[in-house]
């Protein structure tokens, strides 16, 4: 294809793409898209074709491009084109591409000049292109023709703005040389979206079609009506050239000849033409690539640093070295022991911030779950009093007792102590489960050697199960010891003398008043949608009340609920809910909150529910018992006690309360100590001192240290990644040194784009100034805007004079022998005139005349001034 600058960029981009592909990543360069904006028949499609280097766009007069064409250039080893609306077909003949564009345009817009904002998506795959997006837009028009709507001008402008507003788009503002540049709609639109002029390049077309004796030198030199990035002049093929099948290469040669031979442009010929436009755009692409390199380099360097430590172990790796296997086995077992101890003791180097783990969960079992299980088996008052009365009566037998029997107290206490076995054994099971989880977590670092990991888990888990049996035996022994002797001389035991006096104090099992037991977020789950639905509040639980606030600042209190007569019950989780719920209700069937008989409180996990329940127990709010109370109540009502028996029951009931509290305190203290000594500490000692011996006895070293296929693949991938990252960094360094960024041009005064008036002079024409009659309008050709001309009498001595240029343009005979100076310049016979719209006192431009070719000025004929 015809764009050599693009072809030089392709190897750079391909190197980057290959380097990133080798590490399994994509190189996001996001090259800018290039949008071509201009009026009808300004030569936009020709500029785009010249940049791509292929003939594929419809050509003609009037409005030819009637739908936006989004052209995606994609680098590929083969060359073909395909449309989004017919993906199944591949076009290899670009003449067929042009025909398909015309047919697809007509299909949506009709054949009578209609337009549509629906773009045509065309992809060209070629080994000669970069991955770029080019956009050919409809020409700006003001007068509707054919089927075009009345607001055609605004529709096209809105369509163009949609494409050029993107910050990464380059705007080619195309203006033909034979129209007034100051009124260029393309430059005005570009100014709207690019006020700094950083991504707008002016393109002047049809320089070869200017009136004889005129040129655009001042514009192309960026002296008149300047742009920040300046203007580039191009000469496109004419319709006759296209119909005559004049190819792009021949057209480029003719364009070069034009600029070199034209006296107004020969000194700037190296900055004119399609090749220079290609070079300018390609430099912008190079700048963009270079701007992307620091971020890419930083990304690669961070990845390289993260791999350095692991790769260091593998650089001199020899899989079959026996000393390496022995060393690795010792290191693995030692690290396993260190990790296990850190997870239990809580000094891990990698602290889990998402959930509790290891020793923290075991601590929670010791001090929240186990006390909760103990309190859950709190005896029911009616059941206890009935049992005490039965015990007293059975001990007295047929006789009516005068004194309170000790045996009734001991019988009830022993029955309560036996109930401690179930929660105590459950506590051991929970700790064993947590230890098994810790072992699995610690063994994850052994995953490189599957057999070693499997054997380590098996040996340590077996040892824990063995210690579990011994720990449970020891705990049952502790409970049996407590049951074997009831020590009524314990310093905390109230004794018979104080039992009656302290009964009222013992019945009220509340903590210190106003003591805050717990704070935290909970969701009230059962508020109806009509009243706002479920909502999260900040709860504060004290020894006497439960309060909730709007937030943790505790400034706006929503409600305070006294804890008297409250109990807890479990609530089943909703079908669509992932919350865990429990409820608080009043045992006297009163509303707890507003019109609610119970409030349902929701937590994110079951652990949070258990923790809150334990906190409520500390505040004296107990779980609901199994509802067999109606039957029990009926039996109670049929069983009546005399006043003496009632006093005896009350005394023993208070004694049992006091002694069971002593036993519970002792068990809560001894349970964690027993489990830590017999299970956890023994397991740590086993891992440090005996695990290695067990591993050697279970299998030979070679089989234990046999590397997994995944680990071998991981090692190879890591080494490959390491070298690929270094290679990619080297490529980025090469690109940085082999390419050059061009600085952004300094700002220019481009306010003329906004402040243009209908009387601005035609910038492409540089007339010679002389003494002018003050009220005469200029005589012009073409569409130069301005006030209407004063009619001139028709006669042999009158004629419409063309504007007088400062430099002669080529005429038909100038290049007959390829010598631009073979014919003398045309001598103008009429002076130029200034339009009346120019304010007085503004000097006219007088460009210096070439000394070798002076411009001869003849005075005006008197007959024209009459």
Buried (B, 14 or more C-beta within 10 A) or exposed (E): BBBEBBBEBBEBBEBBBBBBEBBEBEBEBEBBBBBBBBBBBBBBBBBBBBBBBBBBBBBEEEBBBBBBBBBBBBBBEEBBBBBEEEEEEEBEEBEEBBBBBBEBBBEBBBEEBBBBEEBBBBBBBBEBBBBBBBBBBBBBBEEBEEEBEEEBBEBBBEBBEEBBEBEEBBBBBBBBBBBBBBBBBBBBBBBBBBEEBBBBBBBBBBBBEBBBBBBBBBBBBBEBBBBBBBBBBBBBBBEEBBEEEBEBEEBBEBBBBBBBBBBBBBEBBEBBBBBBBBBBBBBBBBBBBBEBBEEBBEBBEEBBEEBEEEBEEBEEEEEEEEEBBEEBBEEBBBEBBBBBBBBBEEEBEEEEEEEEBBBBBBEBBBEBBBBBBBBBEBBBEBBBBBBBBBBBBEBBEEEEBEEBBBEBBBBBBEBBBEBBBEBBBBBBEBBBEBBBBBBEBBBEEBEBBBBBBBBBBEBBBEBBEBBBEEBBEBBBEBBEEBBEEBEBEBEEBBEBEBBEEBBEEBEEBEEEEEEEBBBBBBBBBBBEEEEEEBEEBBBBBBBBBBBBBBEEEEEEEBBEBEBEEBBBEEBEEEEEEEBBBBBBBBEEEEEBBEEBEBBBBBBEEEBBBBBBBBBBBBBBBBBEBEEEEEEBEEEBEEEEBEEEBEEBBBBBBBBBBBBBBBBBEBBBEBBBEBBBEBBBEBBBEBBBEEBBEBBEEBBEBEEBBBBBEEBEEBBEEBBEBBEBBEBBBEBBEEBBEEBEEEEEBEEBEBEBBEEBEEBBBBBBBBBBBBEBEEEBBBBBBEEBBBEEEEEEEEEEEEEEBBBBBBBBBBEEEBBEEEEBEEBEBBEBBBBBBBBBBEEEEEEEEEBEEEEEEEBEBEEBEEEBEE
